[in-house]
Amino acid sequence: MGIKTLITLDELSAVFPCSVLIPSEHGVSDSVYFTDRGVLKIFETASLSSIQEQRTLLLALSELPITRPISDIFFLREKPCALYETLPGKSPESAEKTHIIQIADFMNRFHAQSAGRNSSNTRLYEPSRLQSLIAQTNYPVFQILFDSIDLELSNDGVIHGDLFLDNALFDNDALSGVLDFTEACEGDFLFDLAVVAASWCLDQTPDRSKIDLLLRYYDRNIYWEEFAPYMKYALLYYATTRYLNGRNYQSLLQKIRLVDTLQKGFA
């Protein structure tokens, strides 16, 4: 986490006039700086086409609380960059009832606007791609779990795919913005919602009340039996990518076991 590409204020000011440049420790895959003009993001691995795709999507979601681009794409140290508006608030450490209700409403509205929308980005979350990632791990547990999940993903429109707690800001417990649509692509809306459920609603105890709350306020008549495989798939996807990136994946495997426990307890 933190800054991967170091730049100076003079370098930035030569392209986009700013008088403040403060590095952030919150970037995971990209370098993020705070400036007096907005939030600077230096894309470390994303392609120019995917960044342009994200920009187009964000400009189209005019009615939603999202971080919007305030500059064209420019280059620093030969890497694409963009400035985004600064939003108030911070990411919650854990999701309370008010957070879940608001993020469920956001997902409902986002999916309503992105339904049927096309994207040129790679469909990152498809089973064929997950299978290839699992093969790279050489970790049999991932393959066993993959084979146990009976799920066929649909193509409903553009999804966020990565809406963990750290990609949402709340100001006085009011949702002020959703961040980081870099990996938004075509996909299954229930998978998108399952990523939220996995990170916002699953604690370490066998209690599904937060998941029920998310589904109720998402307001699409989704039943637990239908949704549980999506949660397991989302958890497996991110456990696999974390494994490959040398990050903590065990907690996500524990959550898969928790979903199994909840399924048995409420069957």
C-alpha positions as CSV (number, residue, x, y, z in Angstrom):
1,M,0.0,0.0,0.0
2,G,1.1,3.6,-0.4
3,I,3.0,5.5,-3.1
4,K,4.7,3.5,-5.9
5,T,5.6,6.4,-8.2
6,L,7.2,9.3,-6.4
7,I,6.7,12.7,-8.0
8,T,7.5,16.3,-7.0
9,L,5.2,19.3,-6.8
10,D,7.2,20.9,-9.6
11,E,6.5,17.9,-11.9
12,L,2.8,18.1,-11.2
13,S,2.6,21.9,-11.5
14,A,4.2,21.8,-14.9
15,V,1.2,19.8,-16.2
16,F,-1.6,20.8,-13.9
17,P,-1.2,23.9,-11.6
18,C,-1.2,22.9,-7.9
19,S,0.4,24.3,-4.8
20,V,0.0,21.2,-2.5
21,L,1.1,17.6,-3.0
22,I,0.5,15.1,-0.1
23,P,1.2,11.4,-0.6
24,S,-1.5,9.0,0.6
25,E,-1.1,5.7,2.2
26,H,-4.4,4.4,1.0
27,G,-3.5,3.4,-2.6
28,V,-3.4,-0.4,-3.1
29,S,-2.7,-0.9,-6.8
30,D,-2.2,2.8,-7.8
31,S,-0.4,5.8,-6.3
32,V,-2.7,8.4,-4.8
33,Y,-1.8,12.0,-3.8
34,F,-3.9,14.8,-2.3
35,T,-3.6,18.2,-3.9
36,D,-5.3,21.6,-3.5
37,R,-7.1,20.9,-6.8
38,G,-8.3,17.4,-6.2
39,V,-7.1,13.8,-5.7
40,L,-4.3,12.8,-8.1
41,K,-4.3,9.2,-9.1
42,I,-1.3,7.7,-10.9
43,F,-2.3,4.5,-12.6
44,E,0.4,1.9,-12.1
45,T,-0.8,-1.0,-14.2
46,A,-4.2,0.0,-15.8
47,S,-4.2,0.5,-19.6
48,L,-5.0,3.8,-21.1
49,S,-8.1,2.4,-22.7
50,S,-9.4,1.1,-19.3
51,I,-8.8,4.5,-17.8
52,Q,-10.7,6.2,-20.6
53,E,-13.5,3.7,-20.2
54,Q,-13.7,4.5,-16.5
55,R,-13.8,8.3,-17.3
56,T,-16.7,7.8,-19.7
57,L,-18.6,5.7,-17.1
58,L,-18.1,8.2,-14.3
59,L,-19.3,11.1,-16.4
60,A,-22.4,9.0,-17.4
61,L,-23.4,8.3,-13.7
62,S,-24.3,11.9,-13.1
63,E,-27.0,11.3,-10.5
64,L,-24.9,9.1,-8.2
65,P,-22.5,9.9,-5.3
66,I,-19.2,9.0,-7.1
67,T,-15.8,10.7,-7.5
68,R,-15.8,12.5,-10.8
69,P,-12.8,13.3,-13.0
70,I,-11.9,17.0,-13.1
71,S,-9.1,16.8,-15.6
72,D,-8.3,15.0,-18.8
73,I,-5.8,12.1,-18.7
74,F,-2.2,13.3,-18.6
75,F,1.2,11.7,-18.0
76,L,3.8,11.8,-15.2
77,R,6.9,9.6,-15.3
78,E,5.4,8.0,-18.4
79,K,2.3,6.8,-16.4
80,P,-1.3,7.9,-17.1
81,C,-2.8,10.2,-14.4
82,A,-6.0,12.0,-13.7
83,L,-7.3,14.4,-11.0
84,Y,-10.6,13.6,-9.3
85,E,-12.8,15.8,-7.2
86,T,-12.1,15.7,-3.4
87,L,-15.0,14.2,-1.5
88,P,-15.7,14.6,2.2
89,G,-15.7,11.8,4.7
90,K,-13.7,8.6,5.3
91,S,-14.1,4.9,4.8
92,P,-15.7,3.0,7.7
93,E,-13.7,0.4,9.5
94,S,-16.8,-1.8,9.8
95,A,-20.3,-1.5,8.3
96,E,-23.1,-0.5,10.5
97,K,-26.8,-0.7,9.6
98,T,-27.0,2.8,8.2
99,H,-23.9,2.1,6.0
100,I,-25.4,-1.1,4.6
101,I,-28.8,0.5,3.8
102,Q,-27.1,3.4,1.9
103,I,-24.7,1.2,-0.1
104,A,-27.6,-1.2,-1.0
105,D,-29.5,1.8,-2.3
106,F,-26.5,3.0,-4.2
107,M,-26.0,-0.5,-5.8
108,N,-29.7,-0.5,-6.8
109,R,-29.4,2.9,-8.5
110,F,-26.0,2.2,-10.1
111,H,-27.2,-1.1,-11.6
112,A,-30.4,0.6,-12.9
113,Q,-28.2,3.1,-14.8
114,S,-25.6,0.6,-15.9
115,A,-28.0,-2.2,-17.0
116,G,-27.3,-3.2,-20.6
117,R,-24.3,-0.9,-20.8
118,N,-21.3,-2.1,-22.8
119,S,-17.7,-1.9,-21.8
120,S,-14.5,-2.5,-23.7
121,N,-12.7,-3.6,-20.5
122,T,-11.8,-7.2,-20.0
123,R,-14.5,-9.1,-18.1
124,L,-12.3,-9.8,-15.1
125,Y,-14.7,-11.9,-13.0
126,E,-15.7,-14.6,-15.4
127,P,-15.3,-18.3,-14.3
128,S,-12.8,-19.0,-17.2
129,R,-10.5,-16.2,-15.9
130,L,-10.9,-17.3,-12.3
131,Q,-10.1,-20.9,-13.3
132,S,-6.9,-19.7,-15.0
133,L,-5.9,-17.7,-11.9
134,I,-6.5,-20.7,-9.7
135,A,-4.2,-22.8,-11.9
136,Q,-1.5,-20.2,-11.3
137,T,-1.7,-20.7,-7.5
138,N,-1.1,-24.5,-7.5
139,Y,-3.2,-24.4,-4.4
140,P,-5.7,-27.4,-4.4
141,V,-8.1,-25.8,-1.9
142,F,-9.0,-23.1,-4.4
143,Q,-9.8,-25.7,-7.1
144,I,-11.9,-27.8,-4.7
145,L,-13.9,-24.7,-3.8
146,F,-14.3,-23.7,-7.4
147,D,-15.6,-27.1,-8.4
148,S,-18.1,-27.0,-5.5
149,I,-19.8,-23.8,-6.6
150,D,-22.7,-24.3,-9.0
151,L,-23.0,-20.9,-10.6
152,E,-23.4,-19.5,-14.1
153,L,-22.7,-15.8,-14.3
154,S,-24.8,-13.5,-16.6
155,N,-24.0,-10.3,-18.3
156,D,-26.3,-7.7,-16.9
157,G,-24.4,-4.6,-17.6
158,V,-21.4,-2.7,-16.2
159,I,-20.4,-3.6,-12.6
160,H,-18.0,-2.1,-10.1
161,G,-16.6,-5.5,-9.0
162,D,-14.4,-4.1,-6.1
163,L,-16.7,-2.3,-3.8
164,F,-15.0,-3.1,-0.5
165,L,-15.3,-0.8,2.5
166,D,-12.3,1.2,1.5
167,N,-13.9,2.2,-1.8
168,A,-16.7,4.1,-0.1
169,L,-16.7,7.4,1.8
170,F,-19.2,8.4,4.5
171,D,-19.4,11.9,5.9
172,N,-21.3,12.0,9.2
173,D,-22.6,8.5,8.3
174,A,-24.0,9.7,5.0
175,L,-22.6,8.2,1.8
176,S,-20.6,10.9,0.2
177,G,-19.0,8.9,-2.6
178,V,-18.0,5.6,-4.2
179,L,-14.4,5.3,-5.5
180,D,-12.3,3.4,-7.9
181,F,-14.2,2.2,-11.0
182,T,-10.9,1.3,-12.7
183,E,-11.8,-2.3,-13.0
184,A,-15.5,-1.8,-13.8
185,C,-16.5,-4.1,-16.6
186,E,-19.4,-6.1,-17.9
187,G,-20.7,-8.6,-15.5
188,D,-23.3,-10.1,-13.2
189,F,-25.1,-7.7,-10.9
190,L,-25.5,-10.4,-8.2
191,F,-21.8,-11.0,-8.2
192,D,-21.3,-7.2,-7.8
193,L,-23.7,-7.2,-4.8
194,A,-22.0,-10.3,-3.4
195,V,-18.7,-8.5,-3.2
196,V,-20.4,-5.9,-1.1
197,A,-22.0,-8.6,1.1
198,A,-18.7,-10.4,1.6
199,S,-16.9,-7.3,2.8
200,W,-19.6,-5.3,4.4
201,C,-22.0,-7.9,5.9
202,L,-20.0,-11.0,6.8
203,D,-18.5,-10.8,10.3
204,Q,-16.8,-13.7,12.2
205,T,-20.1,-14.9,13.7
206,P,-22.8,-16.9,12.0
207,D,-25.3,-14.0,11.7
208,R,-26.9,-13.2,8.4
209,S,-28.9,-10.2,9.5
210,K,-26.6,-7.7,7.7
211,I,-26.9,-9.7,4.5
212,D,-30.7,-9.8,4.8
213,L,-30.6,-6.0,5.3
214,L,-28.5,-5.5,2.2
215,L,-30.8,-7.7,0.1
216,R,-33.9,-6.0,1.4
217,Y,-32.7,-2.5,0.6
218,Y,-31.3,-3.5,-2.8
219,D,-34.9,-4.3,-3.5
220,R,-34.7,-6.9,-6.2
221,N,-36.5,-9.9,-4.5
222,I,-33.3,-11.9,-4.1
223,Y,-33.5,-15.0,-1.9
224,W,-30.7,-16.4,0.3
225,E,-30.5,-19.7,-1.5
226,E,-29.9,-17.9,-4.8
227,F,-27.4,-15.4,-3.3
228,A,-25.2,-17.7,-1.2
229,P,-23.3,-19.2,-4.2
230,Y,-22.5,-15.7,-5.4
231,M,-21.0,-14.8,-2.1
232,K,-18.8,-17.9,-2.1
233,Y,-17.7,-17.2,-5.7
234,A,-16.8,-13.5,-4.8
235,L,-14.9,-14.6,-1.8
236,L,-13.0,-17.3,-3.8
237,Y,-12.2,-14.8,-6.5
238,Y,-10.6,-12.3,-4.1
239,A,-9.0,-15.1,-2.0
240,T,-7.3,-16.2,-5.2
241,T,-6.1,-12.8,-6.3
242,R,-4.9,-12.0,-2.8
243,Y,-2.9,-15.3,-2.7
244,L,-1.3,-14.4,-6.0
245,N,-0.4,-10.9,-4.7
246,G,1.0,-12.2,-1.4
247,R,-1.8,-10.7,0.7
248,N,-3.9,-12.2,3.4
249,Y,-6.4,-14.6,1.8
250,Q,-7.1,-16.8,4.8
251,S,-9.8,-14.5,6.2
252,L,-11.7,-14.8,3.0
253,L,-11.5,-18.6,3.1
254,Q,-12.9,-18.4,6.6
255,K,-15.8,-16.4,5.3
256,I,-16.6,-19.1,2.7
257,R,-16.9,-21.6,5.6
258,L,-19.1,-19.1,7.4
259,V,-21.4,-18.9,4.4
260,D,-21.6,-22.7,4.4
261,T,-22.5,-22.6,8.1
262,L,-25.2,-20.0,7.5
263,Q,-26.6,-22.1,4.6
264,K,-26.9,-25.2,6.9
265,G,-28.4,-23.2,9.7
266,F,-31.1,-21.7,7.6
267,A,-31.8,-24.5,5.2
